[in-house]
Amino acid sequence: MASAYAVATGAETRAPEYQALLEVSESIALHRDLNALFHDLAARLHPIIEFDFLSLVLHDDARDVMRLHILETDLATDLQAGKETPVDRSLGGEVWRTQQPLVINDVESETRFPESMQMLRQRNVRSVCTLPLTTAQRRLGGMGVGSREPHAYSPADVEFLGRVARQVAVAVDNALNAQAAKSYQAELARERDRLRLLLDVNDAIASKVSKRELFAAISAGLRRLLNIEYTGLAVYDTKTNRLRVYALDFPDNQNLVLEDAEIPLEDSPPGQAFRTRKPVVLDASNLNQFNSDGFRRMVAQGLRAGCVLPLISRDRVLGTLNVGTRREASFTADDVDLLTQVANQIATAVESALAFSEIEELKEQLAQEKLYLEDEIRTEHNFEEIVGDSPVLKRVLRQIETVAPTDAAVLIEGETGTGKEVFARAIHNLSRRRDRTFVKINCAAIPAGLLESELFGHEKGAFTGALAQRAGRFELAHHGTLFLDEVGDIPLELQPKLLRALQEQEFERLGGTRTLRVDVRVIAATNRNLAQMVAEGRFRSDLFYRLNVFPLEAPPLRERREDIPQLVRYFVQKYALRLERKIETVPADAQRALAEYAWPGNIRELENFIERAVILSRGPALNISIADLRQSPDAPANSTPTLQAAEREHILRVLAETNWTVGGPQGAAARLGLKRTTLQSKMRKLGISRG
């Protein structure tokens, strides 16, 4: 009977524990969240076990530390979930390692685990009991209870808590597995989105869509994946040594940063990424370190975080990919890794685009040079060589041989028709630039309003009729030679820009803001006295000195009469071949008359005279009319000029005063009281033309 009574009494004593274990099982079934589970467990266990805190400590396999996951307590404490402690200094670590319960009856006398004991003493905890959490598959960590009373936990309590811990271990393992599965699914989803973004970028590049469509695809993917609001691409410009905004997607601030804006390499995040070849992550810690105007405007508009990636292809930095957000966010290492992959793909596309652009620019330049050279051929002013061996000509040729190998500016002065362009071509052909283009422009033949566009080019819409961008003569002559004929006719207001182009080798197109740099040698020619024009204030002195580095005088034909027979033979052969005439001799009297004539129009007049003579010749001998040779300017003029001569002189004087402007309110026709067409008819009748 006593034995039966004892059993009955023991069963009655253990009944609350069994009930508590059933409630633990029920709680585990009800709660999948560990925080909710431990909060419920604390309420269910308090009637059975005395404790002031209930904790869950788990082992981190990757870092080999014990991490506090849950702390259920009414004690005042600053302990937070996530606190890590080395395994050998943690109560949970001890039970995880030994797989045995750890009971400390009096914290005050315990010498092990000094840091943990000190923390417990500060919170007036006197006794603790920690149980291992272990399943059939793995060791998880420890579950602990503590009390402000010493010797609070008897062997029976430890046994009961061990049973609770075994049930809790299964719940914790299931929760961790579910959390890992959820995390894995999230990672899979994130990786899927990353791959989709990279594939979208790759498809956009492969389909050769426009840059706007390409960046729309990139921006949409980045917004979806990283919640990015701003996407931009900057490409390095070798001419300005700056980054230029190539594409931009900032929906709420379309006018904040215009495409084609420049970004300095110094004091800007893109510049730092370009120079260092490393990503630049932006957040509150470094937003104020950069002071470039464009970046400060972005910050003023709400930029709070960003990342700038260099675009690297074939070990060459092409530019940067720039992303940002208005959120107080931080770009993680994974984010930077993804953006780096995107940047690498974009770099390939940018390299192809730049190569295509360079090819198109070269094709356009070649096409313009071709048209220009065809126009040169049509002008019929190609002299195959310089004809003559007079001492004065040989002196000029020696000067040409001296200056040609240099890049010095040359100013060729001389009367009209003396072959100044031929000398300029000779300088070019003897220089290191001989394989590049020789570009010429007659400054007197182009209206003043269009001369700037001819020299420096213009942007689309720069003026009425500017329907497309157009390169100027300076651009066409890059690495070659630019010949400025009749340079004395350049308007005063245009001369400062020409001076800058000569000195700095840089300029802006008409209507543009982008500075272009060129490598051009300039040869100028004039039949005017530039020094006198400088004295009269009609030509800038600084421009004159810049052009007059190496002055060259083209001698008039009257000073090299011994060259006239050779020139006559050269022109006779040239036009006889062209006109399919067979002319074998030039009569002696004709040669003598040609040599004695003063040729006020110089070689041009001689060439035109010989062409006319070839046309009129019917036999093998050149037929010239000596009477057609006008009186030499060296001969005495009539004391009383004829009415026709006086009229011619008056028209010439007015034309000179108006800089040979015929029409318009300030033109010569208006000053003479004539219609423009009437004046032009009189000029043709009187043989007036600009030389």
KELO-831645 format. One record per residue: residue in three letters; x, y, z of N, C-alpha, C in turn. Coordinates in steps of 0.2 Angstrom, whole numbers, plus 5000, padded with zeros to 4 digits. Example, Ala and Ser with C-alpha at 12.3 -4.5 7.8 and 13.67 -1.06 7.14 Angstrom:
# KELO-831645
ALA506649725039506249785039506649845039
SER506449895035506849955036506450005039
This chain:
# KELO-831645
MET500449945000500050005000500450065000
ALA501050065004501450125004501750144998
SER501950084994502250094988501750124983
ALA501150104983500650124978500450194980
TYR500450214986500350284988500850334986
ALA501450304987502050344985502050364977
VAL501850304973501850314966501250364964
ALA500750364968500150404967500350474968
THR500650484974500850544976501350584971
GLY501850534969502350564964502050584958
ALA501550544955501150564949500750634950
GLU500450634956500150704957500650764957
THR501250744960501750804960501950824953
ARG502050774949502350784942501750804937
ALA501150804939500650814935500650884932
PRO500850944936500951004933501451014927
GLU502050974928502550974923502350934917
TYR501950884918501650854912501250894908
GLN500850934912500350984909500751034905
ALA501251054909501651114906501951084899
LEU502251024899502550994893502050994887
LEU501450974889500850974884500751044881
GLU500751094886500651164884501251184879
VAL501851164881502451184877502351154870
SER502151094869501951064863501451104859
GLU500951124863500351164860500651224857
SER501051254861501351324860501751314853
ILE502151264853502551254847502151244841
ALA501651204842501151194836500851264834
LEU500751304839500351374837500851424834
HIS501451424836501951484834502451454830
ARG502551484824503151474820503651524821
ASP503451584823503951634824504251624831
LEU504951624831505251604837505151654843
ASN505151724841504951774846504351764850
ALA503851744845503151734848503151674852
LEU503551624850503551554854503851564861
PHE504451604861504751614868504351654872
HIS503951704869503551744874502951704877
ASP502751654873502151614875502451564880
LEU503051534879503351484883503551514890
ALA503751574890503851614896503251614901
ALA502651624898502051634902501851564904
ARG501951514900501751444902502151414907
LEU502851424907503351394911503351424918
HIS503151494919503251524925502851484931
PRO502351454930501951424936502451364938
ILE502851334934503251274935503951294938
ILE504251334934504951354935505051424937
GLU505451444942505551514944506151534939
PHE505951594936506551624932506351694931
ASP506851734930506751804928506951824921
PHE507251774918507451784910507451714907
LEU507251714901507251654896507651674890
SER508151644888508551664883508651604878
LEU508751624871508951574866509651604863
VAL510151564863510751574860510951524855
LEU511151544849511251494844511951504841
HIS512251444839512951444836512951474829
ASP513351514827513451534820514051494817
ASP513851454813514351404810514851444806
ALA514651494802515051534798515651574802
ARG515451604807515851644811516151604818
ASP515851554819516051514825515951554832
VAL515351584832515251624838514551604841
MET514351624847513651614849513351684849
ARG512751684846512351744845511751744849
LEU511551794853510951794856510351814851
HIS509851764851509351774847508751804850
ILE508551784856507951804860508151804867
LEU507851864870507951874877507251894880
GLU506851844884506251864887506351884894
THR506251944896506351964903506052024905
ASP505952034911505652094914506252134917
LEU506852114917507352144920507552204916
ALA507852254919508052314915508752294912
THR508752294906509452274902509452314896
ASP510152324894510252354887510452294882
LEU510452234884510652184879510152174874
GLN510452174868510052164862510152104858
ALA509652084855509752024850510252034845
GLY510651984844511251994839511851994842
LYS511952004849512552014853512951944852
GLU513551954850513951894849514451884854
THR514651824856515151804861515551744859
PRO516151744860516551684858516351624861
VAL516351564858516151504861516351484868
ASP517051494869517351474875517251524881
ARG516851584879516651634885515951634885
SER515551594883514851594883514551534886
LEU514051544891513751484894513351444888
GLY513051474884512751434878513251404874
GLY513851434873514451394870514651334873
GLU514651334880514851284884514451224883
VAL513751234884513351174883513251154876
TRP513351204871513451184864513951134862
ARG514551154866515151114865515151044869
THR514851044875514850984879514250944878
GLN513750974876513050944876512750914882
GLN512950954888512750934895512451004898
PRO511950994902511651054905512251084910
LEU512151154910512651194914512251224919
VAL512351214926511951244931512451284935
ILE512351344937512751384941512251414947
ASN512451384953511951394958512051464961
ASP512651494961512851554964513351594959
VAL513051644956513451684952514051714955
GLU513951734961514451774965515051734966
SER515051674967515651634968515851594962
GLU515551604956515751574950516351614947
THR516851574945517451604942517551594935
ARG517151544932517251534925516751594921
PHE516951604915516551644911516451714914
PRO517051744915517051814919516551864916
GLU516551874909516251924906515451914907
SER515251854906514551834907514351844915
MET514751824919514651824926514551904928
GLN514951944926514952014927514252044925
MET514052024919513452054916512852024920
LEU512851964923512351934927512351974934
ARG512951984937512952014943512652084943
GLN512752124937512552194936511752194936
ARG511452134934510752134934510452094940
ASN510852084945510652044951510451974950
VAL510651944945510451874944510951834948
ARG510751784952511151744956511251674954
SER510751644950510851574948510551564941
VAL510851524937510651514930510751434928
CYS510351424923510351354921510251354913
THR510751324910510751324902510751254900
LEU510351244895510251174892510351174885
PRO510751124883510851114875510251104871
LEU510251134865509751134860510051084855
THR509751024854510050984849509550934846
THR509550924840509150884836509550824834
ALA509150774831509550714828509950734822
GLN509850794819510250814814510850864815
ARG510750904821511350954822511250984829
ARG511851014831511851044837511651124836
LEU511151154839510951214838511251274842
GLY511251264849511451314854511251294861
GLY510951344864510751334871510151374873
MET509751344877509151384880509351394888
GLY509251454890509451474897508951504901
VAL508951494907508451534912508951554918
GLY508651604921509051634926508651664932
SER508851664938508451694943508851734948
ARG508551784951508851824956508951784963
GLU508751724963508851684969509351634968
PRO509851624973510351574972510051504973
HIS510351454970510151384971509451374969
ALA509251414963508551414961508351354957
TYR508851314955508651254950508951184953
SER508451144955508551084958508651034952
PRO508950974953509050924948508350904944
ALA507850904948507150894945506950954940
ASP507151014942507051064937507451064931
VAL508051044932508551034926508250984922
GLU508050924925507750874921507150894917
PHE506650934920506050964917506251004911
LEU506751054913506951104907507351064902
GLY507651004903507950974898507450944893
ARG506850924896506350894891506050954887
VAL505951014890505651074887506151084881
ALA506851084883507351104878507351064872
ARG507150994873507150944867506650964863
GLN506050984865505451004861505651074858
VAL505851114862506051184859506551174853
ALA507051124854507551114849507251104842
VAL506751054842506451034836506051104833
ALA505751144837505451204835505951254832
VAL506451264835506951304833507251284826
ASP507451214826507751184820507251194814
ASN506551184815506051194810506051274808
ALA506051314813506051384811506651404807
LEU507251384809507851404806507851374799
ASN507551314798507551284791507051324787
ALA506451344790506051384786506351454784
GLN506651484789506951544788507551544782
ALA507851484783508451474778508051464771
ALA507551424771507151414764506951484762
LYS506651524766506351584764506951634761
SER507451634765508051674763508351644756
TYR508351574756508551554749508151564743
GLN507451564745507051584740507051654738
ALA507151704743507251774741507951784737
GLU508451744739509051754736509051724728
LEU508651674728508451644721508151694717
ALA507651724720507251784716507651834715
ARG508151854719508551914718509051894712
GLU509351834713509751814708509451814701
ARG508751784701508451784695508351854692
ASP508151904696508051974694508752004691
ARG509251984695509952004693510151974686
LEU509951914685510151884678509651914673
ARG509051924675508551954670508852024668
LEU509052064673509352134671509852124666
LEU510352084668510952074663510752044657
LEU510252004656510051974650509652034646
ASP509252074649508952134646509452184643
VAL509952194647510452244645510852214639
ASN510952144639511352114634510852114627
ASP510252094628509752094623509752164619
ALA509652214624509652284621510252304617
ILE510852284620511452294616511452254610
ALA511352194610511352154604510852174598
SER510252204601509752224596509952294593
LYS510452324595510752384592510152444593
VAL509852444599509352494600509652564601
SER509352614601509552684602509852684609
LYS510252734611510452744617509852764622
ARG509352794620508852814624508452744626
GLU508352704621508052634622508452594627
LEU509052594626509552554630509552574637
PHE509552644638509552664645508852654648
ALA508352654644507652644647507652574650
ALA507952524646507952454648508352454655
ILE508952484655509352474660509052514667
SER508752574666508552604671507952574674
ALA507452544670506852504672507152444677
GLY507652414674507852354678508152374685
LEU508552424685508852444691508352474696
ARG507852504693507352534698506952474701
ARG506852424697506452364700506952324705
LEU507552324703507952274707508252314713
LEU508552374712508852414718508552474720
ASN507952484717507552544719507952604718
ILE508252614712508652664710508252714706
GLU508352784707507852834703508252864698
TYR508952864698509352904694509852864690
THR509852864684510352824680510652874675
GLY511352874674511652914669512252884667
LEU512452904661513152874658513552934656
ALA514152934658514652984655515152954652
VAL515352984646515852964642516453014641
TYR517052984642517653034642517753064635
ASP517853124635518053164629518753184629
THR519153154624519853164624520053244622
LYS519553274619519753344617519753394622
THR519253384627519153424633519453394639
ASN519653334639519953304645519353304651
ARG518753294649518153294654517753234652
LEU517253224656516753174655516153214652
ARG515853184647515253214644514653174645
VAL514053194648513453164649513253134642
TYR513153074642513053034635512253014635
ALA512052994641511352974642511152984649
LEU510453004650510253014657509552994658
ASP509352964663508652954665508552974672
PHE508253024673508053054680507353084679
PRO506853044679506153064677505853124680
ASP505953134686505653194689506053254688
ASN506653254685507053314685507453314678
GLN506953314673507253304666507753364664
ASN507653424667508053484665508553494670
LEU508653454675509153464680509853454677
VAL510053404673510653394670510553384663
LEU510753424658510653414651511153364648
GLU510853324644511353284640511853324636
ASP512453304636513053334633513353384638
ALA513153384644513453434649514153394651
GLU514653444653515253414655515353404662
ILE515753354664515853334671516653334672
PRO516853374676517653384677517853314680
LEU518553304679518853244682519053254689
GLU519053314691519253334698518653354702
ASP518553334708518053354713517353334711
SER517353274707516653244706516753164706
PRO516153134709516153064709516353024703
PRO516053044697516253014691516953024689
GLY517253084690517953094689518353044694
GLN518253044700518652994704518552924702
ALA517952904700517952834698518352824691
PHE518352874687518652864681519452864682
ARG519652904686520352914688520652854691
THR520252824696520552774701520352704698
ARG519852704693519652634690519252594695
LYS518952624700518652584706517952624707
PRO517452574709516852604711516852654716
VAL516452704716516352754721515652754724
VAL515552734730514952724734514852784738
LEU514252814736514052884739513552874745
ASP513652904751513152904756513252964760
ALA512852964766512953024770513653044772
SER514052994772514753004775515153044770
ASN515053044763515453074759515153114753
LEU514453134754514153174749514453244749
ASN514653264754514953334755515653344753
GLN515953284751516653294749516753314742
PHE516253314738516253334731515953404729
ASN516253444726515953514725515853534718
SER515853484713515753504706515053534706
ASP514853584701514253614701513653564699
GLY513753514695513253474693513053424699
PHE513553404702513453354708513153394713
ARG513253454715512953494720512253504718
ARG512053514712511353524710510953454711
MET511353394710510953334711510853324718
VAL511253344723511153344730510653384732
ALA510653444729510053494731509453474729
GLN509353424723508753404721508553334725
GLY508953314730508753264734509153204734
LEU509653194730510153144730510453124737
ARG510353064739510553044746511052984746
ALA511052944741511552894740511652874733
GLY512152844731512352834724512952784724
CYS513052764717513652724716513852744709
VAL514452754708514752774701515252714699
LEU515152684694515552624691515952644685
PRO516652634685517052654679516852604673
LEU516852624667516652584661517352564658
ILE517552504659518252484657518152424652
SER518452434646518452384641519152384638
ARG519452324637520152314635520652364638
ASP520552364645521052404649521052474648
ARG520452494645520352574643519752594647
VAL519852654651519252674654518852724649
LEU518252704648517852744643517452794646
GLY517252784652516752834655516552804662
THR515952824664515652794670514852784670
LEU514652734673513952724675513752754681
ASN513252794682513052834688512352814690
VAL512252794696511652774698511552814705
GLY510852824707510752864713510052854715
THR509952874722509252874724509152924729
ARG508552944731508352994736508352964743
ARG508352894743508252864750508952864753
GLU508852864760509452864764509652784764
ALA509952764759510152694758510852684758
SER511052624757511752614757511852554752
PHE512252564747512452514742512852454745
THR512652394745512952344748513552314743
ALA513952274745514452244741514052204735
ASP513552164737513152134731512852184726
ASP512652244728512352294724512952314719
VAL513552324722514052354718514352304713
ASP514352234715514552184711514052174705
LEU513352184706512852184701513052244696
LEU513052304699513152364695513852354691
THR514352324694514952314690514852274684
GLN514452214685514252174679513952214674
VAL513452254676513052294671513552344667
ALA513952374671514452424669514952394663
ASN515152324665515552294660515152284653
GLN514552264654514152254648514052324644
ILE513952374648513852444645514452464641
ALA515052444645515752464642515852444635
THR515652374634515652344627515252384622
ALA514652404624514152444620514452514618
VAL514752544623514952614623515552604618
GLU516052554619516652554615516452544607
SER515852504606515652494599515352564597
ALA514952594601514652654599515152714597
LEU515652714601516252764600516552744594
ALA516752684593517052664587516652684580
PHE516052664581515552684575515552754574
SER515552794580515452864579516152894576
GLU516652864578517352894575517352874568
ILE517152814566517052794559516652844555
GLU516052864558515552904555515952974554
GLU516252994559516553064559517153064553
LEU517553014553518053004548517753004541
LYS517152964540516852964534516553034532
GLU516253064537516053134535516653184534
GLN517153174537517753224536518053204529
LEU518053134527518353124521517853144515
ALA517253134516516753164511516753234510
GLN516853274516516953344515517553364512
GLU518153324514518753344510518753324503
LYS518353274501518253254494517953304490
LEU517353334493516953384490517453444489
TYR517853464495518253514494518753514489
LEU519053454489519653444484519353444477
GLU518653414476518353414469518253494467
ASP518053534472517953604471518653634469
GLU519153614472519853644471519953624464
ILE519853564461519953544455519553584450
ARG518953604452518553644447518753714447
THR519153734452519353804451519853814446
GLU520153764444520653774439521353804441
HIS521453804447522053844450522553804452
ASN522653734450523153694452523753704448
PHE524253734450524953734447525353674448
GLU525553644443525853574444526553594447
GLU526853654446527553664448527653744448
ILE528153764451528353834450528853834445
VAL528753874440529053884433529553944434
GLY530153934432530653994432531253974435
ASP531854014433532454004437532854074438
SER532454124438532754194439533054194446
PRO533554234447533854244454533254264459
VAL532854304458532354324463531854274465
LEU531754224460531254174461531654114465
LYS532354104464532754064467532754084475
ARG532854144476532854174483532254154487
VAL531654164483531054144487531054074488
LEU531254034483531253954484531653934490
ARG532253964491532653954496532353964503
GLN531954024503531654044509531053984511
ILE530753964506530253914506530553844509
GLU531153824507531453764509531653774516
THR531753834518531953854525531453844530
VAL530853874528530253874533529853814533
ALA529853784527529353724526529353674531
PRO529953644533529953594538529653614545
THR529653684547529353704553528653704553
ASP528353724558527553734559527453814559
ALA527953854558527853924559527353954554
ALA526954004556526554044552526954074547
VAL526654084541526954114535526454164532
LEU526754224531526354274528526654294521
ILE526254274516526454284509526154354506
GLU526554404505526354464502526554474495
GLY526154504491526354514484525654544480
GLU525854564474525254594470524854534468
THR524254554466523754504464524054464457
GLY523954404457524154364451524854344452
THR525254344457525954334457526054254460
GLY525554224461525554144462525654134470
LYS525354174474525454164481525254094484
GLU524654074480524454004482524953954480
VAL525253964475525753914472526253904477
PHE526553964480527053964485526753924492
ALA526153944493525853914499525853834499
ARG525653814493525653744491526353714492
ALA526853744489527553724489527753714497
ILE527553764501527753754508527453694511
HIS526753684510526453624512526753564510
ASN526953554503527153494500527853474503
LEU528253524505528853514508528853504516
SER528253504519528253504526528053434528
ARG528053424535527853354537527153344537
ARG526753394535526053384534525853374527
ARG526353354523526153344516525653294514
ASP525553244519525153184517524453204520
ARG524353264523523653284525523353334521
THR522853364522522453404518522753474518
PHE522753504512522853574511522253614510
VAL521953644514521353684514521453754513
LYS521053784508521153854507520453884508
ILE520453954509519853994510520054064507
ASN519654084503519754154501519354204505
CYS519654234509519254284514518854334511
ALA519054354505518754414502518154384498
ALA518154324496517554304492516954274495
ILE516954274502516454254506516154314510
PRO515454324510515154384514515354374521
ALA515454434524515754444531515254404536
GLY514654404535514154364539514254294539
LEU514554264534514654194533515354164534
LEU515754214534516454194535516654154541
GLU516354174547516454144553516254074553
SER515654064550515453994549515853954544
GLU516153984539516653944534517253924538
LEU517453974542518153964546518053904551
PHE517553914556517453874562516853834562
GLY516453834557515853784556515353814560
HIS514753774560514153804564513753744567
GLU513353754572512953694574512253704571
LYS511853654571511153654569510753704572
GLY510453744568510053804571510353864573
ALA511053864572511453924574511153984570
PHE510953984564510654044561510154014556
THR509754054553509254034548509554004542
GLY509353944541509653904535510153854538
ALA510353854544510853804547510453744549
LEU510353704544509853644545510253584548
ALA510853584548511253534550511953554553
GLN512253514557512953534559513453534554
ARG513953584553514353584548515053604551
ALA515553564548516253574550516553634546
GLY516953674550517253734546517953714543
ARG518253754540518953744537519453724542
PHE519453754548519953734553519953664555
GLU519253634555519253564557519453524551
LEU519253544545519553504539520253504538
ALA520553554541521353564540521653524546
HIS521353494550521653464556522253414554
HIS522853434557523453394555523753414549
GLY523353464545523653484539523753564539
THR523653594533523853664532523253704530
LEU523053764533522553804531522853864528
PHE522653884522522853934518522353994518
LEU522454044521522054104522522154154516
ASP521854154511521954194505521654264506
GLU521954314504521654384506521454394513
VAL521954384517521754384524521654454527
GLY521854504523521754574525521054594524
ASP520554554521519854564521519454534526
ILE519754504531519454474537519154534541
PRO518454534543518254594547518554594554
LEU518554664556518854674563518554634568
GLU517854624568517554594573517654514574
LEU517954484568518054414568518854404570
GLN519254454569519954444570520154414577
PRO519754434583519954404589519854334589
LYS519354304586519254234586519754194582
LEU519954234577520454204572521154194576
LEU521254254580521854254584521954204589
ARG521354194592521354134597521454064594
ALA521154054588521153994585521953984583
LEU522254034581522954034579523454014585
GLN523254054590523754044596523553984600
GLU522953974602522753914606522553854603
GLN522453854596522253804592521653774595
GLU521153814597520553794599519953854597
PHE519353834597518853874595518153844596
GLU517653874595516953844596516553864589
ARG516153814587515753824581515253874582
LEU515053904577514553964578513953934581
GLY513653964586513053934589513153874594
GLY513853864595513953804600514353824606
THR514453784611514753794617515353754618
ARG515453694614515953644615516553674612
THR517153674615517753694613518153634609
LEU518253654603518653604598519353624598
ARG519753574598520553584598520753554591
VAL521153584588521453564581522253574581
ASP522553544577523253554575523353574568
VAL523353634567523353664560523953714559
ARG524253704553524753764552524453814547
VAL524553874548524153924545524653964540
ILE524553974534524854014529524354064527
ALA524554124527524154184525524454214519
ALA523954244515524254284509523754344508
THR524154404506523754464505524054504500
ASN523654544496523954594491523954664494
ARG523754664501523754734504524354744508
ASN524454804510524954824515524654814522
LEU524754754525524454744532524754794537
ALA525454804537525754854541525354924541
GLN525254944535524855014535524155004538
MET523854944536523154934539523154934547
VAL523654904550523754904557523854984559
ALA524255024556524355084558523655124557
GLU523255114552522655144551522055114556
GLY522255064560521755034564521254994560
ARG521354964554520954924551521154854551
PHE521654834555521854764556522254764563
ARG522054714566522354704573523054694573
SER523454734577524154724577524354654580
ASP524054624585524254564588524154504583
LEU523554514579523454464573523954464568
PHE524154524566524654544561525354504563
TYR525554524570526154494572526154414572
ARG525554384574525454314574525554284567
LEU525254314562525354294555526054304552
ASN526354354554526954384551527554354554
VAL527554284556528154254560528654244554
PHE528454224548528954224543528654254537
PRO528854314535528654354530528954324523
LEU528554324518528754294511528554344506
GLU528954374502528754414496528654374490
ALA528054374487527954344480528154394475
PRO528654384471528954444467528454454461
PRO528354514459527954524453528254504446
LEU527954484441528254464435528754504432
ARG528654574433529054624430529754624433
GLU529854594439530454584442530854514440
ARG530454474437530754414435530654394427
ARG530754444423530654444416530954384412
GLU531554364415531854304412531454244413
ASP530954244417530554184418529954184413
ILE529854234409529254244405529354194399
PRO529854184396529854124391529654054393
GLN529954044399529753974402529053974403
LEU528754024406528054024408527654024402
VAL527854054396527454054390527453984387
ARG528053944387528053884385527553834389
TYR527653844395527253804400526453814399
PHE526253874398525553884397525353864390
VAL525753874385525553854378525453774378
GLN525953734381525853664382525253644385
LYS525153674391524553664395523853664391
TYR523753724388523153744385523053704378
ALA523653694375523653664368523453594369
LEU523653554375523453494376522653494378
ARG522453534382521753534384521353554379
LEU521553594374521053614369521153574362
GLU521653524363521753484357522053524351
ARG522553564353522853604347523553584347
LYS523853584341524553564340524953634339
ILE525253654344525653724343526353704345
GLU526853714340527553694341527953754342
THR527853814340528353864341527953934343
VAL528353974346528154044348528554094344
PRO528354134339528754174335529154224340
ALA529754234337530254274341529954344343
ASP529554374338529354444340528754444345
ALA528454384345527954374350528254364357
GLN528854324357529154314363529454384366
ARG529754424361529954484363529454534366
ALA528854534363528354574365528054554372
LEU528054494373527754464379528254474385
ALA528954474383529454484388529454564390
GLU529354604386529354674387528754704390
TYR528254674390527554694393527654694401
ALA527354744404527454744411526954694415
TRP526454674412526054624415525754644422
PRO525354694422525154724429524654664433
GLY524454624429524054564432524454504433
ASN525154514432525654464434525454394430
ILE525654344433525554274430524854254428
ARG524354274432523654264430523554294424
GLU523754364423523554394416523954364411
LEU524554334412524954304407524654234405
GLU524354204410524054134408523454144404
ASN523054194406522354204402522554234395
PHE523054274395523254294388523454234383
ILE523854194386524154134382523554084380
GLU523054074385522454034384522054064378
ARG521954134378521654164372521954154366
ALA522654164366523054154360523054084357
VAL523054034362522953964359522353954356
ILE521753984359521153974356521154004349
LEU521454064348521454094341521954064336
SER522454024339522953994334522653944330
ARG522753944323522553894319523053854316
GLY523653874317524253834314524753814320
PRO525353784318525753764323526153814327
ALA526053884324526353934328525853974332
LEU526153994338525654034342525454094339
ASN524854114339524654174336524454224341
ILE524754274342524554324347524554394343
SER524154434346524054504343524454554348
ILE524954574345525354624350524954684352
ALA524554704347524154764349523654754355
ASP523554684356523054674362523454684368
LEU524054684368524454704375524354774376
ARG524054784382523854854384524554884386
GLN524454954386525054994387525354974394
SER525954974395526254954401526055004406
PRO525954994413525855044418526455084419
ASP527055054417527655094417527755154413
ALA527355154407527355204402526955264405
PRO527155324402526855384405526055384403
ALA525655404407524955404406524755474403
ASN524255474399523955534396523855584401
SER524055644399523955704404523255714406
THR522755704401522055704402521755644401
PRO521455614407521155544406520555554402
THR520355494399519755494395519155484400
LEU518555504398517955494402517855424405
GLN518055374400517955304402518455284408
ALA519055314407519655304412519455334419
ALA519155394418518955434425518355394428
GLU517855374424517355334427517655264430
ARG518055234427518355174430518755184436
GLU519155244436519455264442519055274448
HIS518455314447517955334452517655274455
ILE517455224451517155164453517655124457
LEU518255114455518755084459518855114466
ARG518855174466518955214473518355194477
VAL517755204475517155184479517155114481
LEU517355064477517354994479517854984484
ALA518455014484518955014489518655034496
GLU518255094495518055124502517455074505
THR517155034501516654994503516854924504
ASN517554914504517754844504517454794499
TRP517354824493517154784487516454754489
THR516054794493515354774494514954804488
VAL514654774484514254804478513554824481
GLY513154774483512454784485512354804492
GLY511754824494511554834501511554914502
PRO511354934508511255004509511955044509
GLN512455004512513155034512513555014507
GLY513354984501513754964496513855014491
ALA514354994486514555044481514055064477
ALA513555024475513055044470512555104473
ALA512455094480512055144483512455214484
ARG513055204485513455264485513555304478
LEU513555264473513555294466512955314463
GLY512355294467511755314465511455264459
LEU511755204459511555154453511255094456
LYS510855064452510654994453511254944454
ARG511154894458511654844458511854814452
THR511354794448511454764441511754814436
THR511554874437511854924432512654934434
LEU512854934440513554944442513854884440
GLN513654824441513954764439514054754431
SER513554784428513654784420514254834418
LYS514254894422514854944420515454914422
MET515554874428516154844430516354794425
ARG515954754422516154704417516354744410
LYS516054794409516254834403516854874404
LEU517054894410517654924411518254884413
GLY518054814413518554764415518754774423
ILE518354784427518454794434518254724437
SER518754704441518654634444519154634450
ARG518954604455519354604461519854554460
GLY520554574461521054524459521154474463
